[in-house]
Amino acid sequence: MTYLDNAATSFPKPEVVYKRVDEVLRKISGSPGRASHRMAIEAARVVFNAREAVARVINAKDASRVAFTKNATEAVNIALKGLLKPGDHLITTSFEHNSVAKTAGALEKRGVEVSRVRPDRLGFVDPGDVRKAIRKNTKVVSIVHASNVFGSIQPIAEIGRVCGESGVIFMADGAQTVGAMEVDVNGMNIDILAATGHKALFGPQGTGFIYVREGIEPEPLVSGGTGELDAVLEMPDRLESGTVNTPGIGGLAAGADFVLGEGVEKIRAFEERLVEMLLRGLGSIKGIEIIGPLDAKKRASLIAFNIEGVKPAEAGLRLDNDFGIMVRTGVQCAPDAHREARTHPEGAVRVSPGYFNTERDIEEFVKAAASIAGK
């Protein structure tokens, strides 16, 4: 079995992640922040340590500005629905993941104005186009850090600078990048960062987070669950209504610590090498068309492609059934991106190596793709 679907969910996880989830689940059953007994205090310590670990990964100076969510989609909804009111203007792109695209569409129906900046043919946004789209009522710019279809890494530091100069809040969707490459909320001028825990941070599914810079206070998406009836909650409690997923967050902390211990630069270099092998191998096969840039340094650790005469779903089934290789097929929850790539509605095959894959995995995958293309 060869797992090459890490852009969806990383597998396997570091062994410390499995151990930590099991340990918290078995031994720390108290609800964090809900009581003064030892188990509740220990549960609160699990969450606190995870907040600190995530803050170190993204270089956030104040860990209390990190609130845990169940995924990046929830984080996106908290930010956009909590900040934008009828008459406000949102700038996003025409190739976002559905977490942003559908939320923007829902807000549009409520009276929020939405502009969608288009990328070039390789999936890159020009910061100048973002600047041109800014209006007097622009409140938020939301752009994916790396497209989950094109793979293209966006110039978010430059986009963030444009937003800062215009007094506009900048949110980055870091689902494909946090843990896999440098994400510095200060150095990259990011006001809000939405991210998941189950991809490159190696946490369990059902974990994610939102970072919100001091001075920005989105209205909570969910109310209740803690505090006095008339109390005004501060971050992070105001965005963490109800009991959090303590075992999952404990596992996320272990994954974040693993990333910090290995070093993001080392992880990025390794995955970049595998992507380079994939680009070279797939590029040599007749009938294969790759979506996005052909430079491994300019893309995340994923490649979406199509095989002439073979539907993506069929290719995925054959890879699994005939070769024991697991990839993602279809539109990858980003139909707008496939419209830009002109691969909608069938989508594409997406292969996404992770830190625990090997060069042999890539070689076997390229052979399998060549076999399918040849038939």
Buried (B, 14 or more C-beta within 10 A) or exposed (E): EBBBBBBBBBBEBBEBBBEBBEBBBEEBEBBBBEEEEEBBBBBBEBBBBBBBBBBBBBBBEEBBBBBBBBBBBBBBBBBBBBBBEEEBBBBBBBBBBBBBBBBBEEBEEEEBBBBBBEBEEBBBBBBEBBBEBBEEEBBBBBBBBBBBBBBBBBBBBBBBBBBEEBEBBBBBBBBBBBBBBBBBBEEBBBBBBBBBBBBBBBBBBBBBBBBBBEEBEBEBBEEEBBBEEEEEBEBBBBBBBEEBBBBBBBBBBBBBBBBEEBEBEEBBEBBBBBBBBBBEBBBEBEBBBBBBBBEBEBBBBBBBBBBEEBBBEBBBEBBBEEBEBBBBBBBBBBBBBBBBBEBBEBBBBBBBBBBBBEEEBBEBBBBBBBBBBEE
